[in-house]
Amino acid sequence: MEYRELAKRNEHDQNYQAAEKLYARAQAGLADSALDSKIPLLCSRAVCLLDLARFEECFKQVDQILALSVFLKMQKQGLKAETLDSLFFLAEALENHKPIKLGAKELLALDTTCATKARQIFLTYFPSGYNLGKEVRYCRIYAANNKMQEGLAELERFKRSNKLSLDEQVEIDRFIAAAALRAGDAKRWQTIEAKLLQEHGGKRYLVARDLAKYNLWSANYDFGLAAIDAGIAAAKADKSLSTLDRVKIIDELIVFKIRYYADRGDLDKRFAFSRDRYLALKAYDKALPAHYQEALDKYAELLRLSGRKAEADKLVPSSGASRARLIEGASFFLTEKDKAELLRQENLQQAVKKEVKKGK
């Protein structure tokens, strides 16, 4: 396992090329039956290949991982918690990956494949952990592929075949309404919007956050951007808001706007609004340090990914830069690798317990 430890160290240092080669060496010669040794290596290597944008090779690793589930069924074998952990992290990485240097068409194809592979991993190894959040993220590919009618049908099927909590029922109804709106039926969405307006005391800028979220998911860009602009205008006009509250509300809506342009593949506008956000918050670096730091880190990372490393390093030295992956857009529910890690730590325990219990 010496290669594996070296690989882990290189991956931690973001030296993915060296890490991938070391994982490949560690993987060589392991029998398919040694699942608790082989699967974590396949998962780690697949994540490195994803970070290196070697997507076809990554998907081959994922296919091998899915094929190994046959051994589980044949041997009636359960997996160790560490192995399930690595599978969960790979599925999250696939769901949330969003490379910046791809055209809209290539990005769409990649999003579709990543989402499909992630879903296969969840349903194969974590069937009891496949929840509403996973379903919504998967159905997002229907919006991206302009097949919202199919996405609507899939969400309605999921609602019928799963026992959902009251909160989950409210949530899925909003996604269903957004899907219907994108598919051309506005009636359900009008009902949802009226309820949201009532819920938020008629404050249009609070409603705008929900409108932005659900309509970004359905790729209903013009509708969502118009709602964001209306929300910003309403926040500016509301004299009951303090200056800092107004700045925070507007910043939250601007973040959504950046996500919209990222999802649309409009790098120029994404870049411009990221820069404007950083400059706007610069005046509040003492009053709103967390907001300012996040805007600075993301703008600097965007500069780096655009090949302008020297400019980025003037703002945030590489050693101190945020490790944000800037993978908003189609996977906007969890947009960064670090965020995925946090989610993994929070949610994995229950899923692993259930699957380990099953394997005993």
N, C-alpha and C positions, 0 to 999 in steps of 0.2 A: 504493500500500500504506500510505499515511499513516493511513487509517482503521483498518487492521488493527493497526498499532503502538499507536495510541491505545486501541483495544479491549483489546489485551493488557495494557496498563498498568492500565486500569480493572478488568479481570478479576483481575489480581494483587492489587489493592486491595479485592477482593470487592465492587466496585460493578457487580454483574452486569447491572443494568438498562441502565446506560449502555453497558456492554460489548456487550450483545446488539444494541442499536441501531446501534452502530458497525460490528459485524460484518455486520449486514444491509446497511449502506451499502456496505461493501467488497465484499460479495457481489454486489450489483446490477450487472447488465451483463456479468458474466463468462460467457463461452460454456461450455456443457457440456463441450466438448472440451478446455478448459484445466483438466484434472483436477488437476494439481499445484498450481494456484492455488485452484480452487474447493472441492476436498474439505477442505483444512485449515480454510477459512472456515466451511463447513457444520458441520464437527465442533466447532469452537470455539463457534459460535452454539448448537448443540444442547446443549452442556455448560452454557452460560449459562442457556438455557431450562429445563434440568433443575434448576439451582440456584434458579431463580425459581419453580419448581413449575408452570411452564406446559407441562404434560406432552404435551398433544395437539400443540402446535406443535413441541415437541422431536421427537416421533415422526415428524412430517411431514418434518423435516430428515433424520432417519435414513433414511426411505424414499427420499428423493432421493439420499442417499449410496449406498444399495444399488442404486438404478436406474442410477447412473453406472457400475456394474461392467459393464454392457452395452457401453459405449464401450471399456472395456479389452479385452473379448473381440473386438470388431469391429476394433479398431486393433492388436490384439496388443501392447498397450502396457504397460510396467511403470511402477511409481510410484517416485518418489524416496523416500529414507529418511525425510525430514521428513514427507511425506504419510502414509506408513505409521505413523509415530510418532503423528500426530494421530488416525488411525483407531483405533489400539490404545488410546490414552488415552480416547477416547469410549466404546469397548466396556467398558473397565474402569469408567468412571464409571457407565454404565448398570447394570452388574452390582452395583455396590456402593452405589447410592443408596438411602437410606432416610429419607424425610421424617418428621418427628415428628408433624406436625399433621394426620394422616389417621386416619379410623376403620379398624377391622380389615378391613372389606369392601373399602374403596377401596384400602387398602394392598396387599391381596392381589392385586387386579386390576392395580395398578401394578407390583408385583413380577413378576407373570407376563409383562406386556408388556415390561418392561425386560430381563428375562432372555432372552426370545425374540429381541428386537432385537439384544442383545449377541451372542447365538449366531449370528445371521444375519451380523453383521459379521465375526466370527471365521471362519466357514466360507466367506464370500465373499472376504475379503481376506487371511486368514491360515490357510488350510486346514491347512498343515503344523504350525501352532502350536496347533491345537485338541487339548489334552491331557486327561489324567484330571482335573486340577483344574477345567478349564472344564466338562467333562461333569458333574462332581459338582455344581458351582454351578448349572448349568442344570437338572439333575434335581431340584433343591431345589423347583422350582415344583410338582412332583407331590405332594410332601409338603404344601406350603402349600395346595394345592387338594384335599387329601384323596383323591388318586388314586395312592396309593403302590404299588398293584399294577402300574400302568403305569410308574411310576418304576423299580420293580424290574426289569421287563422291559427297559427302556431301558438300565439299567446292565449287565445280563447281555449284551445285544446288543453294547454297547461293549466289554466284556471279551472277547467272542468274536472281534470284528472288528479288534482292535488288539493289536499286540505290546507287552506291558507288561513292565517290569523286575520283579524279584522283590519289591522294596519296593512298587511300584505294585500288584502282585497282592495283597499283604497288605492294602494300603489299600483297594482296591476291594472285597475280600471283607468288610471291616468295614462299609463303606457298604451293601453288598448285605444283610448280616445285619441292619443297623439298619432297612433298608427292609422286609425280611421281617418283622421284629418288629412294626413299625408296621402291616403288612398282616395281622398275626394269627398269624404262624408264628414261635414263639419258639426253635425247635430250633437254628438256626444261630447266633443271638445267644448262647445259653447256652454253646455251644462257644467262641465268641470271648471271652466274659467269663471263662471258666475259663482260657484262654490268657493273657489280660491279667493276671489275678490271679497266675498263676505267674510271668509276666514281671516283675511289680513286687514279687516277694517277699512276696505276701500282704498288702501295704499297701493297704488299701481306699481311702485318700485319694488315692493315686496312680492307682489304677484309675478313681476317680471323674472325673478329668479327661478320660479317654478316653470314658467313658460319657456325660459331659456333652456332649462335642464331637459324637459321632455321633448322639445322640438329640435334640440341638438341630437338627441337620441334618434329621432325619426328622420334626421337630415332634412328637415323642413326649414332650410336656411333663411329664406327671405322673411318668413313669418317670425322666426325666432329673433333675427337681428332687429326687426321692426319693434318687437316687444322689448328688447334690450334698450333701444334708443328711447322708447316711450318711458321706460323705467328710469333711465338716467335723467331725462327731462323732468319727470315727476319729482325725483330726489332733489334736483337743483331748485325746483319751485317751492318745495315744502319748507316754510320758514320755521316750523317747529323743531326741525332737526338741528343738532349742534354741528359745528363745522367738522369735527372728527367723525361723527356718525355719518354725516353726508359723504365724506371722503371714503369711509369704509364701504358704504353701500355702493357707491359709484365704482370703486375698485373691484368689488365682487362681480359687478356686471361687466366691467371691462375684461376681467379674466375670462368670463364666458365668451365675450366677443373674440378674444384671442383663440379660444378653443374652436369657435366656429370657423375662423379663417384657416386654422391648422387642419381641420377636418375637410374643408373645401379644397385644400391644397394650394391656398393663396399665400405663398411664402412672403411676398412683399408686404401685404397688409398685416400678416401675423407679426412680421418683424417690426413694422412701423408702430403698431399698437403696443407691442412689448417694450419698445424704446420709450414711447410716450408715457406708458404706465410707470416705468422706472423714473423718468424725469419728473412726473407729477408727484410721485411719492417722495422724491428727494427732499422736498420742502418739509416733509413730516417724518424725517428719519429718526428724530428724537421722540416725537409723540407716538408714532406707530412703527417702532423698530422692526417688528416681525413682518409687517406688510412690506416695508421698504426692502428688507434683506431678501425676502422671497422674490420681489420684482427684480432686484439687482442680480441675484443668482441666476434667475431664469433668462434674463436678457444676456448675461455674460455667457451662459451655456449655449444660447442660440447663436451668439457671435462665433463661438468655437465651432459649433456644428456647421456654420456657414463658411468656415475656413479663415475666420478673422481672429485667430488666437491671440495675436499681439494686443489687439484692442481689448479683448476679453480679459487678458492678464493684467491690464492697467486698472480694470474695474475690480476684478476678483482674481488674485493669484491662484494658479492651478492647484497648489497644495491646499488652499483653503476653500476651494470652490464647492458649491453644492453638488451632490451626485445625482441631482435631478436628471431624469432621462429625457425630459421634454417629449413625452409620447402622448400628448393629449389627443383630442379628436375622437376618432371612432371608438376608442377604448377610454372615454373620458371619465368613467366612474373611478378608475384607479389609473392615474396617469404616469406614475413614476415607479421605477424598480424598487426604490426604498419604501415607497408607499405599499407596494405589493408585499414586501417583506413584513411590514407592520401588520397588514391584513392577515398574512399567513400565520403570524404568531398569535394573533387574536382568535382566528377562526379554526385553526388546524386541530387544536386539542380535541374538540368534540368529534370531528370527523374521523380522526385517527382512532379515538377510543371505540367508536362504533365499528370501524373496519377491523381493528385488531380483535375485538370481541367476536366478530363473525368468523375470523380465521381460526379461533381456538376450537 
